[in-house]
Structure formats: structure tokens, C-alpha cells
Amino acid sequence: PYAGIYPTASPGGWLLVGRTGLTLFDVTADPPATLTPGTRIRLVPA
């Protein structure tokens, strides 16, 4: 029931279960991360 989320493209090693068009990290935003630890997300088939 747990997953890691990459905020940018990177070689990570985790199995990928999906992708999003949302910007998950923006250094100019406040806060810079769209999601914080503990945020629940729902994955749906595309």
C-alpha cells in the first residue's frame, strides 16, 4: 500500500506504476512540493 513518487525524471530503480502531467516540485512555489509525506493519492487506469 505504499509508493514512492519521483518529482522529476530520474533513474531510480523502483517499478513504475504510473505517471502524471502535474508539476510535483517547483522550487519557486511555496511550498515547493505539491505532495507532502502522508498525502494519500488514488491511482486509476488511464
N, CA, C and O atoms as a Maestro MAE file, in Angstrom:
{
 s_m_m2io_version
 :::
 2.0.0
}

f_m_ct {
 s_m_title
 :::
 protein
 m_atom[184] {
  # First column is atom index #
  i_m_mmod_type
  r_m_x_coord
  r_m_y_coord
  r_m_z_coord
  i_m_residue_number
  s_m_chain_name
  s_m_pdb_residue_name
  s_m_pdb_atom_name
  i_m_atomic_number
  :::
  1 25 0.791 -1.211 0.000 1 A "PRO " " N  " 7
  2 3 0.000 0.000 0.000 1 A "PRO " " CA " 6
  3 2 0.834 1.276 0.000 1 A "PRO " " C  " 6
  4 15 0.281 2.366 0.143 1 A "PRO " " O  " 8
  5 25 2.144 1.164 -0.156 2 A "TYR " " N  " 7
  6 3 2.993 2.353 -0.155 2 A "TYR " " CA " 6
  7 2 3.679 2.514 -1.499 2 A "TYR " " C  " 6
  8 15 3.958 1.527 -2.179 2 A "TYR " " O  " 8
  9 25 3.947 3.731 -1.878 3 A "ALA " " N  " 7
  10 3 4.638 4.013 -3.138 3 A "ALA " " CA " 6
  11 2 5.519 5.232 -2.950 3 A "ALA " " C  " 6
  12 15 5.237 6.101 -2.124 3 A "ALA " " O  " 8
  13 25 6.576 5.284 -3.717 4 A "GLY " " N  " 7
  14 3 7.414 6.478 -3.755 4 A "GLY " " CA " 6
  15 2 7.053 7.283 -4.987 4 A "GLY " " C  " 6
  16 15 6.667 6.720 -6.011 4 A "GLY " " O  " 8
  17 25 7.174 8.588 -4.892 5 A "ILE " " N  " 7
  18 3 6.850 9.457 -6.022 5 A "ILE " " CA " 6
  19 2 8.094 10.250 -6.374 5 A "ILE " " C  " 6
  20 15 8.673 10.931 -5.527 5 A "ILE " " O  " 8
  21 25 8.498 10.155 -7.629 6 A "TYR " " N  " 7
  22 3 9.624 10.938 -8.122 6 A "TYR " " CA " 6
  23 2 9.110 12.287 -8.596 6 A "TYR " " C  " 6
  24 15 8.226 12.327 -9.451 6 A "TYR " " O  " 8
  25 25 9.631 13.401 -8.072 7 A "PRO " " N  " 7
  26 3 9.154 14.708 -8.514 7 A "PRO " " CA " 6
  27 2 9.710 15.131 -9.869 7 A "PRO " " C  " 6
  28 15 9.163 16.031 -10.506 7 A "PRO " " O  " 8
  29 25 10.781 14.498 -10.314 8 A "THR " " N  " 7
  30 3 11.370 14.803 -11.615 8 A "THR " " CA " 6
  31 2 11.846 13.501 -12.245 8 A "THR " " C  " 6
  32 15 11.963 12.484 -11.562 8 A "THR " " O  " 8
  33 25 12.117 13.531 -13.525 9 A "ALA " " N  " 7
  34 3 12.630 12.340 -14.206 9 A "ALA " " CA " 6
  35 2 13.994 11.981 -13.626 9 A "ALA " " C  " 6
  36 15 14.874 12.835 -13.515 9 A "ALA " " O  " 8
  37 25 14.164 10.710 -13.258 10 A "SER " " N  " 7
  38 3 15.437 10.263 -12.704 10 A "SER " " CA " 6
  39 2 15.511 8.746 -12.754 10 A "SER " " C  " 6
  40 15 14.481 8.073 -12.726 10 A "SER " " O  " 8
  41 25 16.728 8.198 -12.829 11 A "PRO " " N  " 7
  42 3 16.878 6.746 -12.788 11 A "PRO " " CA " 6
  43 2 16.796 6.281 -11.339 11 A "PRO " " C  " 6
  44 15 17.750 6.455 -10.580 11 A "PRO " " O  " 8
  45 25 15.689 5.703 -10.955 12 A "GLY " " N  " 7
  46 3 15.500 5.399 -9.548 12 A "GLY " " CA " 6
  47 2 15.646 3.953 -9.164 12 A "GLY " " C  " 6
  48 15 16.237 3.648 -8.128 12 A "GLY " " O  " 8
  49 25 15.122 3.049 -9.971 13 A "GLY " " N  " 7
  50 3 15.184 1.652 -9.617 13 A "GLY " " CA " 6
  51 2 13.864 1.083 -9.115 13 A "GLY " " C  " 6
  52 15 13.712 -0.138 -9.065 13 A "GLY " " O  " 8
  53 25 12.901 1.928 -8.742 14 A "TRP " " N  " 7
  54 3 11.598 1.436 -8.318 14 A "TRP " " CA " 6
  55 2 10.797 1.055 -9.560 14 A "TRP " " C  " 6
  56 15 11.004 1.620 -10.634 14 A "TRP " " O  " 8
  57 25 9.893 0.108 -9.414 15 A "LEU " " N  " 7
  58 3 8.976 -0.226 -10.504 15 A "LEU " " CA " 6
  59 2 7.973 0.912 -10.651 15 A "LEU " " C  " 6
  60 15 7.379 1.353 -9.667 15 A "LEU " " O  " 8
  61 25 7.786 1.381 -11.869 16 A "LEU " " N  " 7
  62 3 6.867 2.491 -12.109 16 A "LEU " " CA " 6
  63 2 5.456 1.969 -12.297 16 A "LEU " " C  " 6
  64 15 5.239 1.010 -13.037 16 A "LEU " " O  " 8
  65 25 4.499 2.595 -11.633 17 A "VAL " " N  " 7
  66 3 3.100 2.180 -11.740 17 A "VAL " " CA " 6
  67 2 2.258 3.226 -12.458 17 A "VAL " " C  " 6
  68 15 1.074 2.999 -12.708 17 A "VAL " " O  " 8
  69 25 2.849 4.362 -12.791 18 A "GLY " " N  " 7
  70 3 2.086 5.391 -13.486 18 A "GLY " " CA " 6
  71 2 2.886 6.664 -13.632 18 A "GLY " " C  " 6
  72 15 4.042 6.752 -13.218 18 A "GLY " " O  " 8
  73 25 2.237 7.648 -14.232 19 A "ARG " " N  " 7
  74 3 2.864 8.955 -14.389 19 A "ARG " " CA " 6
  75 2 1.777 10.011 -14.406 19 A "ARG " " C  " 6
  76 15 0.600 9.700 -14.592 19 A "ARG " " O  " 8
  77 25 2.170 11.258 -14.212 20 A "THR " " N  " 7
  78 3 1.223 12.360 -14.192 20 A "THR " " CA " 6
  79 2 1.784 13.541 -14.971 20 A "THR " " C  " 6
  80 15 2.999 13.683 -15.114 20 A "THR " " O  " 8
  81 25 0.913 14.363 -15.457 21 A "GLY " " N  " 7
  82 3 1.320 15.583 -16.120 21 A "GLY " " CA " 6
  83 2 1.461 16.748 -15.149 21 A "GLY " " C  " 6
  84 15 1.852 17.847 -15.543 21 A "GLY " " O  " 8
  85 25 1.142 16.508 -13.880 22 A "LEU " " N  " 7
  86 3 1.235 17.567 -12.879 22 A "LEU " " CA " 6
  87 2 2.684 17.887 -12.543 22 A "LEU " " C  " 6
  88 15 3.550 17.015 -12.615 22 A "LEU " " O  " 8
  89 25 2.944 19.120 -12.180 23 A "THR " " N  " 7
  90 3 4.253 19.506 -11.677 23 A "THR " " CA " 6
  91 2 4.280 19.163 -10.191 23 A "THR " " C  " 6
  92 15 3.535 19.749 -9.406 23 A "THR " " O  " 8
  93 25 5.133 18.219 -9.804 24 A "LEU " " N  " 7
  94 3 5.173 17.775 -8.419 24 A "LEU " " CA " 6
  95 2 6.183 18.542 -7.576 24 A "LEU " " C  " 6
  96 15 6.105 18.522 -6.348 24 A "LEU " " O  " 8
  97 25 7.130 19.216 -8.220 25 A "PHE " " N  " 7
  98 3 8.113 20.002 -7.476 25 A "PHE " " CA " 6
  99 2 8.458 21.251 -8.265 25 A "PHE " " C  " 6
  100 15 8.814 21.176 -9.441 25 A "PHE " " O  " 8
  101 25 8.352 22.390 -7.615 26 A "ASP " " N  " 7
  102 3 8.674 23.677 -8.240 26 A "ASP " " CA " 6
  103 2 9.387 24.525 -7.197 26 A "ASP " " C  " 6
  104 15 8.773 24.976 -6.230 26 A "ASP " " O  " 8
  105 25 10.663 24.737 -7.393 27 A "VAL " " N  " 7
  106 3 11.470 25.451 -6.407 27 A "VAL " " CA " 6
  107 2 10.967 26.872 -6.163 27 A "VAL " " C  " 6
  108 15 11.263 27.455 -5.119 27 A "VAL " " O  " 8
  109 25 10.213 27.441 -7.105 28 A "THR " " N  " 7
  110 3 9.702 28.806 -6.936 28 A "THR " " CA " 6
  111 2 8.359 28.846 -6.213 28 A "THR " " C  " 6
  112 15 7.883 29.926 -5.865 28 A "THR " " O  " 8
  113 25 7.743 27.694 -5.983 29 A "ALA " " N  " 7
  114 3 6.434 27.650 -5.317 29 A "ALA " " CA " 6
  115 2 6.609 27.608 -3.796 29 A "ALA " " C  " 6
  116 15 7.689 27.302 -3.292 29 A "ALA " " O  " 8
  117 25 5.543 27.917 -3.089 30 A "ASP " " N  " 7
  118 3 5.557 27.842 -1.627 30 A "ASP " " CA " 6
  119 2 4.331 27.088 -1.148 30 A "ASP " " C  " 6
  120 15 3.233 27.644 -1.173 30 A "ASP " " O  " 8
  121 25 4.472 25.858 -0.719 31 A "PRO " " N  " 7
  122 3 5.701 25.071 -0.608 31 A "PRO " " CA " 6
  123 2 6.122 24.529 -1.974 31 A "PRO " " C  " 6
  124 15 5.293 24.448 -2.880 31 A "PRO " " O  " 8
  125 25 7.389 24.160 -2.138 32 A "PRO " " N  " 7
  126 3 7.866 23.693 -3.438 32 A "PRO " " CA " 6
  127 2 7.336 22.316 -3.843 32 A "PRO " " C  " 6
  128 15 7.265 22.009 -5.033 32 A "PRO " " O  " 8
  129 25 6.966 21.491 -2.873 33 A "ALA " " N  " 7
  130 3 6.455 20.150 -3.173 33 A "ALA " " CA " 6
  131 2 4.931 20.167 -3.206 33 A "ALA " " C  " 6
  132 15 4.290 20.675 -2.286 33 A "ALA " " O  " 8
  133 25 4.353 19.608 -4.271 34 A "THR " " N  " 7
  134 3 2.896 19.532 -4.391 34 A "THR " " CA " 6
  135 2 2.319 18.565 -3.363 34 A "THR " " C  " 6
  136 15 1.273 18.828 -2.771 34 A "THR " " O  " 8
  137 25 3.009 17.444 -3.155 35 A "LEU " " N  " 7
  138 3 2.562 16.435 -2.197 35 A "LEU " " CA " 6
  139 2 3.513 16.411 -1.009 35 A "LEU " " C  " 6
  140 15 4.720 16.588 -1.169 35 A "LEU " " O  " 8
  141 25 2.973 16.194 0.170 36 A "THR " " N  " 7
  142 3 3.789 16.106 1.372 36 A "THR " " CA " 6
  143 2 3.712 14.689 1.932 36 A "THR " " C  " 6
  144 15 2.787 13.950 1.595 36 A "THR " " O  " 8
  145 25 4.658 14.294 2.777 37 A "PRO " " N  " 7
  146 3 4.589 12.951 3.359 37 A "PRO " " CA " 6
  147 2 3.236 12.716 4.027 37 A "PRO " " C  " 6
  148 15 2.743 13.556 4.780 37 A "PRO " " O  " 8
  149 25 2.655 11.568 3.738 38 A "GLY " " N  " 7
  150 3 1.353 11.218 4.295 38 A "GLY " " CA " 6
  151 2 0.178 11.548 3.390 38 A "GLY " " C  " 6
  152 15 -0.945 11.124 3.662 38 A "GLY " " O  " 8
  153 25 0.413 12.295 2.318 39 A "THR " " N  " 7
  154 3 -0.656 12.608 1.375 39 A "THR " " CA " 6
  155 2 -1.131 11.323 0.709 39 A "THR " " C  " 6
  156 15 -0.316 10.522 0.251 39 A "THR " " O  " 8
  157 25 -2.423 11.125 0.654 40 A "ARG " " N  " 7
  158 3 -2.977 9.936 0.000 40 A "ARG " " CA " 6
  159 2 -3.353 10.289 -1.428 40 A "ARG " " C  " 6
  160 15 -3.942 11.336 -1.698 40 A "ARG " " O  " 8
  161 25 -3.000 9.389 -2.333 41 A "ILE " " N  " 7
  162 3 -3.373 9.559 -3.732 41 A "ILE " " CA " 6
  163 2 -4.095 8.306 -4.201 41 A "ILE " " C  " 6
  164 15 -3.954 7.239 -3.604 41 A "ILE " " O  " 8
  165 25 -4.854 8.437 -5.254 42 A "ARG " " N  " 7
  166 3 -5.556 7.284 -5.819 42 A "ARG " " CA " 6
  167 2 -5.065 7.091 -7.238 42 A "ARG " " C  " 6
  168 15 -5.049 8.035 -8.028 42 A "ARG " " O  " 8
  169 25 -4.666 5.882 -7.564 43 A "LEU " " N  " 7
  170 3 -4.221 5.551 -8.909 43 A "LEU " " CA " 6
  171 2 -5.387 4.938 -9.668 43 A "LEU " " C  " 6
  172 15 -6.028 4.005 -9.184 43 A "LEU " " O  " 8
  173 25 -5.661 5.461 -10.854 44 A "VAL " " N  " 7
  174 3 -6.759 4.957 -11.676 44 A "VAL " " CA " 6
  175 2 -6.218 4.588 -13.051 44 A "VAL " " C  " 6
  176 15 -5.260 5.203 -13.520 44 A "VAL " " O  " 8
  177 25 -6.817 3.591 -13.705 45 A "PRO " " N  " 7
  178 3 -6.360 3.230 -15.053 45 A "PRO " " CA " 6
  179 2 -6.539 4.402 -16.015 45 A "PRO " " C  " 6
  180 15 -7.519 5.143 -15.936 45 A "PRO " " O  " 8
  181 25 -5.591 4.555 -16.910 46 A "ALA " " N  " 7
  182 3 -5.662 5.646 -17.895 46 A "ALA " " CA " 6
  183 2 -6.608 5.276 -19.018 46 A "ALA " " C  " 6
  184 15 -6.804 6.062 -19.944 46 A "ALA " " O  " 8
  :::
 }
 m_bond[183] {
  # First column is bond index #
  i_m_from
  i_m_to
  i_m_order
  :::
  1 1 2 1
  2 2 3 1
  3 3 4 2
  4 3 5 1
  5 5 6 1
  6 6 7 1
  7 7 8 2
  8 7 9 1
  9 9 10 1
  10 10 11 1
  11 11 12 2
  12 11 13 1
  13 13 14 1
  14 14 15 1
  15 15 16 2
  16 15 17 1
  17 17 18 1
  18 18 19 1
  19 19 20 2
  20 19 21 1
  21 21 22 1
  22 22 23 1
  23 23 24 2
  24 23 25 1
  25 25 26 1
  26 26 27 1
  27 27 28 2
  28 27 29 1
  29 29 30 1
  30 30 31 1
  31 31 32 2
  32 31 33 1
  33 33 34 1
  34 34 35 1
  35 35 36 2
  36 35 37 1
  37 37 38 1
  38 38 39 1
  39 39 40 2
  40 39 41 1
  41 41 42 1
  42 42 43 1
  43 43 44 2
  44 43 45 1
  45 45 46 1
  46 46 47 1
  47 47 48 2
  48 47 49 1
  49 49 50 1
  50 50 51 1
  51 51 52 2
  52 51 53 1
  53 53 54 1
  54 54 55 1
  55 55 56 2
  56 55 57 1
  57 57 58 1
  58 58 59 1
  59 59 60 2
  60 59 61 1
  61 61 62 1
  62 62 63 1
  63 63 64 2
  64 63 65 1
  65 65 66 1
  66 66 67 1
  67 67 68 2
  68 67 69 1
  69 69 70 1
  70 70 71 1
  71 71 72 2
  72 71 73 1
  73 73 74 1
  74 74 75 1
  75 75 76 2
  76 75 77 1
  77 77 78 1
  78 78 79 1
  79 79 80 2
  80 79 81 1
  81 81 82 1
  82 82 83 1
  83 83 84 2
  84 83 85 1
  85 85 86 1
  86 86 87 1
  87 87 88 2
  88 87 89 1
  89 89 90 1
  90 90 91 1
  91 91 92 2
  92 91 93 1
  93 93 94 1
  94 94 95 1
  95 95 96 2
  96 95 97 1
  97 97 98 1
  98 98 99 1
  99 99 100 2
  100 99 101 1
  101 101 102 1
  102 102 103 1
  103 103 104 2
  104 103 105 1
  105 105 106 1
  106 106 107 1
  107 107 108 2
  108 107 109 1
  109 109 110 1
  110 110 111 1
  111 111 112 2
  112 111 113 1
  113 113 114 1
  114 114 115 1
  115 115 116 2
  116 115 117 1
  117 117 118 1
  118 118 119 1
  119 119 120 2
  120 119 121 1
  121 121 122 1
  122 122 123 1
  123 123 124 2
  124 123 125 1
  125 125 126 1
  126 126 127 1
  127 127 128 2
  128 127 129 1
  129 129 130 1
  130 130 131 1
  131 131 132 2
  132 131 133 1
  133 133 134 1
  134 134 135 1
  135 135 136 2
  136 135 137 1
  137 137 138 1
  138 138 139 1
  139 139 140 2
  140 139 141 1
  141 141 142 1
  142 142 143 1
  143 143 144 2
  144 143 145 1
  145 145 146 1
  146 146 147 1
  147 147 148 2
  148 147 149 1
  149 149 150 1
  150 150 151 1
  151 151 152 2
  152 151 153 1
  153 153 154 1
  154 154 155 1
  155 155 156 2
  156 155 157 1
  157 157 158 1
  158 158 159 1
  159 159 160 2
  160 159 161 1
  161 161 162 1
  162 162 163 1
  163 163 164 2
  164 163 165 1
  165 165 166 1
  166 166 167 1
  167 167 168 2
  168 167 169 1
  169 169 170 1
  170 170 171 1
  171 171 172 2
  172 171 173 1
  173 173 174 1
  174 174 175 1
  175 175 176 2
  176 175 177 1
  177 177 178 1
  178 178 179 1
  179 179 180 2
  180 179 181 1
  181 181 182 1
  182 182 183 1
  183 183 184 2
  :::
 }
}
